[in-house]
Amino acid sequence: MTIELQIRMEHADVIRRALKDPQMVMGPIRSFLQKSGFTVEGQAKENAPVDTGRLRSSITSRVAEHQVFIGSNVEYAPYVEFGTDPHFPPLDAMQPWARRHGFPAGRSGAFLVAQAIARRGTRARAFLKPALESSAGAIKGFLGAAAREIERRWKGG
């Protein structure tokens, strides 16, 4: 399961088709998307809770067409971002976590953790949405820079 955040440039394809030289706008738009993606990715990595570091290191961004995807492919990322309702998790999945956090060794420690999750669920520890929110000012700045670059190219500079 993956969790992704998406920033999409609307109508870029219409603009590209209307121009004799699509690179006049596509270069700056791609740069805007890359800078925006890297900024949100960096903030999401700072926001991500760390136990083993696997979640933090899995957060990436990639540009495709007129959008950038920022997210993680670790299976538990959505559960960290959104939390969970009460459920009884598999003990095998709980054992390594319980051991790292000082619970009794073996299945007994995992069972204690699983019981707590079965009663309360897990709280959300959002890292992606707050990353986008805190990056909004920088993204607006990148968009302004892209617009200025398109204008400079349009004027032949």
Secondary structure, 3 states (H helix, E strand, C coil): CCEEEEEECCCHHHHHHHCCCCHHHHHHHHHHHHHHHHHHHHHHHHHCCCCCCHHHHHCEEEEECCEEEEEECCCCHHHHHHCECCCCCCHHHHHHHHHHCCCCCCHHHHHHHHHHHHHHCECCCCCHHHHHHHHHHHHHHHHHHHHHHHHHHHCCC
